[in-house]
Amino acid sequence: MGEAAWWVLQRATGVLLVLPVGIHLFAQATGAVDLTVRFVSDLALLVLVVLHSLPGLRTVVHDYVPDGRLRVLAERLLLLGGAALIGYGAWGLWKFFT
């Protein structure tokens, strides 16, 4: 992915976060939301937050890791960590809602 794609990803996920955050806040405040909707919105919230944070963490890596090979390794570890967080969080949500 190029620099522009990372920039667009962060902005797009920031905008898309508004809906699941709103559903989450409404569901927590009232409890009037179906469990399936809560699960899907919380899962969307989890995925979008991780995808929103990865470009920022990538920028930190680019600022503090000058070596190209180490930078590539750090980026791959970030992607792997992001995928692991999404997987573990999805499993936790599944256990919580079932």
N, C-alpha and C positions, 0 to 999 in steps of 0.2 A: 504494500500500500504506500502511496506517495504521501507527502506532507499534507497536501490539500485534502486527501481522503480522510486522514486522521482528524483534521480540523472540522470537516463536515460531519464526521461521525460524532464528535463531541457536541457540536451544536445541535445536531438532529436529536440525539438522545436527551439532551437538556430540555428541548421543547417537548419531546414525547413523554418525559417524566411527569408532566403536569397531570395527565389523566389518571395514571395509577396512584399517584400521591393523593389526588382528590378523592378517589374511591377508597383508598386506605384510611384517610382521615375521617371520611363520612362513616365508613363501616365501624371504625373504632369508637366513634362518638355515639352512634345510634344503635349499632347491632342489627340494623334493618336490611342488611345485604345478605343475599344467599351465599352459602359456603362455597359453592362453585365459583361464583363471581369473585369472592374474596381470595380464593386460591389463585385464580388466573391473574387477578390484578396484583397480588403480592409477588407472584412469579415474574410478571412483567416488570414490576418495580425492581426486583432483584437483578434481573438480566440488564435492564437499562442502567441501573446504578453502576454495575460492574463495567459495562461498555462505556459509560460516561467517564469513569475514573481512569481507564486504561490509557487514553491519549495523554492525560495529565501526568501520569506516572512515567509514560514514555518520554515526555519532555524533560522530566527530572533526570532520567537515565541519560538523555542526550546532553544535558548540562554537566553532569558529573562523571561520565564515563567517556574519556577521550579516545580510547583504543577502539577501532572499528570492530574487531572480533569479539571483544568483551561486550561491546554495545549490542551486537547481534545476539549474543548469548543472553544478555540481560533482557532484551526484548522478548526473546522466545520464552524465557522463564516467566515474564510478566503474562504473556498469553496463556501459558500453561497454568499459572496460578489463577488467572481469571476464569479459565474453564473449570478448574477445580473448585473455586468458590461458587460458581453457578451450579455445578453438580451437587456439591455438598449442601448448599442452600436449598436447592430444589428437593433434595431428599428430606431435609429438615421440615420444609413446608408440607411435603407429602405426609410425613409422620404426624405433624401437628394437626392437619385437617382431616386425617382419616382415623 
